[in-house]
Amino acid sequence: MSNIVTLNEQIKFGGNHPFVLIAGPCVIESKDLIMHTAEQLKEVTTKLNIPFVFKASFDKANRSSIHSFRGPGIEEGLEILQEVKEKFNVPVTSDIHETAQVEMAADVLDILQIPAFLCRQTDLLVAAAKTGKVVNVKKGQFLAPWDMSNVVNKLKESGTANILLTERGSTFGYNNLVVDMRSLITMAELGAPVVFDATHSVQIPGGNGTSTGGKKEFVPHLSRAAAAVGISSIFMETHPNPDDAKSDGPNMVKLNEIEEVLKPIQEIDRLMKQY
């Protein structure tokens, strides 16, 4: 069984604690979009009694095209996320890409998220660990789940045990990902609570030429399967109108549909954690 990572009195990852939802738009497109989405997610998770962390990226540094929208940047982005924290009383998380971002991000973010492509960047992991914040590392699409033991060791030897590991699919030929549910078990055996990234797992990387495609219709199915295997958290990006989203629209869940997506996941999670 994985260790228990405590974010606050209400939110604990691991053990028999209920799954935590990490959700929000892929990127901060505007303050209005973020506040609207956060408000709706807060209402849904309060209604369903699901622990909730709001997620949106202030910068998407690994977009397919140099012309792709990246976000408002760290200063404006963190100001918006700080407002989300204060107005809705929810923890927040976002990606960090460089060691120079870590200190500023840690002043606002409750969870520092390490993108999959950067999961082996030692200096970034060490800097994140030293903040004392919870660090969520996404498993690289190119790594076997047992290879994440080296990531865990880097973080632990840098002074933190507040570690989450995220499964977000593995490269399966060109422009495709596949989820091996065995990886959820393998990574949990490394001692860190496991997050299942339901929306990035259905990506078709670079599948639209200058942007990433996706198969969002599979998100509910994979999420339920992950809950049945046993996970500590579900990561799910959502947007009021995914077809108009500036990043990852093809794999995001429509905001007004997320409640119905979450209900069976919650029931499966409750059932599994009785045993």
ZILINDA-V530096 format. One record per run of one state. SS is the DSSP state (H for helix, E for strand, C for the rest). FROM is the first residue (numbers start at 1). TO is the last residue. Records with the same first field share a line. If there is no record, write none. Layout:
# ZILINDA-V530096
SS->FROM-TO, FROM-TO
This chain:
# ZILINDA-V530096
C->1-4, 7-11, 14-19, 25-26, 28-30, 49-51, 56-56, 58-73, 89-90, 97-98, 107-110, 115-115, 119-121, 131-133, 139-144, 158-162, 168-169, 172-176, 179-181, 189-192, 198-199, 205-212, 215-215, 230-232, 240-241, 245-248, 252-252, 273-275
E->5-6, 12-13, 20-24, 27-27, 52-55, 57-57, 91-96, 111-114, 134-138, 163-167, 170-171, 177-178, 193-197, 203-204, 213-214, 233-239, 253-254
H->31-48, 74-88, 99-106, 116-118, 122-130, 145-157, 182-188, 200-202, 216-229, 242-244, 249-251, 255-272
